[in-house]
Amino acid sequence: MRTLILLVLLFLASRCGQSIEKNTRFKRLLPDTTKTWSGQMTRESYNSTRDFEEKLHLESVLNGTKSQEIQMTSLKL
């Protein structure tokens, strides 16, 4: 029980020195994958999906949907 109280006190003491109003910003670290195999496959899939939507006069899935919908995909093995 003493150990638990000691840990709680140490935690609270370590938090007292930090400012609560500290503005935290997260840096987005995205690697450049345009030259990798997976990046090329993703780009091809993206472009073929946009072409397919255009040929069938479908709304783009990038804009979201107005209601719930089920998306079905086929896998090429």
C-alpha positions as CSV (number, residue, x, y, z in Angstrom):
1,M,0.0,0.0,0.0
2,R,2.9,2.3,0.8
3,T,4.4,1.7,-2.6
4,L,1.1,2.7,-4.3
5,I,0.9,5.9,-2.3
6,L,4.5,6.7,-3.0
7,L,4.0,6.1,-6.8
8,V,0.9,8.4,-6.8
9,L,2.8,11.1,-5.0
10,L,5.8,10.9,-7.3
11,F,3.5,11.0,-10.3
12,L,1.7,14.1,-9.0
13,A,4.9,15.8,-8.1
14,S,6.3,15.2,-11.6
15,R,3.1,16.7,-13.1
16,C,3.3,19.9,-11.0
17,G,6.3,21.3,-12.9
18,Q,4.5,21.1,-16.3
19,S,2.3,23.8,-17.6
20,I,-1.3,22.7,-18.2
21,E,-1.8,25.3,-20.9
22,K,1.0,23.9,-23.0
23,N,0.1,23.9,-26.6
24,T,0.8,20.4,-28.0
25,R,1.2,20.0,-31.7
26,F,1.8,16.8,-33.4
27,K,4.2,16.7,-36.4
28,R,3.0,14.5,-39.2
29,L,5.9,12.4,-40.5
30,L,4.9,10.8,-43.7
31,P,7.6,9.1,-45.7
32,D,7.8,9.6,-49.5
33,T,6.6,6.4,-51.0
34,T,6.2,7.5,-54.5
35,K,9.2,5.7,-55.7
36,T,8.6,2.4,-53.9
37,W,6.7,-0.6,-55.3
38,S,3.8,-0.2,-52.8
39,G,3.6,3.5,-53.6
40,Q,3.3,2.8,-57.3
41,M,0.7,0.1,-56.8
42,T,-1.3,2.5,-54.6
43,R,-1.1,5.2,-57.2
44,E,-2.3,2.8,-60.0
45,S,-5.2,1.6,-57.8
46,Y,-6.2,5.2,-57.0
47,N,-6.1,6.3,-60.7
48,S,-8.0,3.2,-61.9
49,T,-10.7,3.7,-59.2
50,R,-11.1,7.4,-60.3
51,D,-11.3,6.3,-64.0
52,F,-13.9,3.6,-63.1
53,E,-16.0,6.2,-61.2
54,E,-15.8,8.6,-64.1
55,K,-16.8,5.9,-66.7
56,L,-19.8,4.8,-64.7
57,H,-20.8,8.4,-63.7
58,L,-20.5,7.5,-60.0
59,E,-20.0,10.0,-57.2
60,S,-16.5,9.9,-55.9
61,V,-16.0,8.0,-52.6
62,L,-13.6,10.7,-51.6
63,N,-16.4,13.0,-51.0
64,G,-18.1,10.7,-48.5
65,T,-21.6,9.4,-48.6
66,K,-25.0,10.9,-47.6
67,S,-26.1,7.7,-46.0
68,Q,-24.7,4.3,-45.0
69,E,-23.5,2.1,-47.8
70,I,-21.7,-1.2,-48.1
71,Q,-18.6,-1.3,-50.2
72,M,-17.5,-4.5,-51.8
73,T,-14.1,-5.2,-53.3
74,S,-12.7,-8.0,-55.2
75,L,-9.2,-9.3,-54.7
76,K,-7.0,-10.4,-57.5
77,L,-5.0,-13.5,-56.6
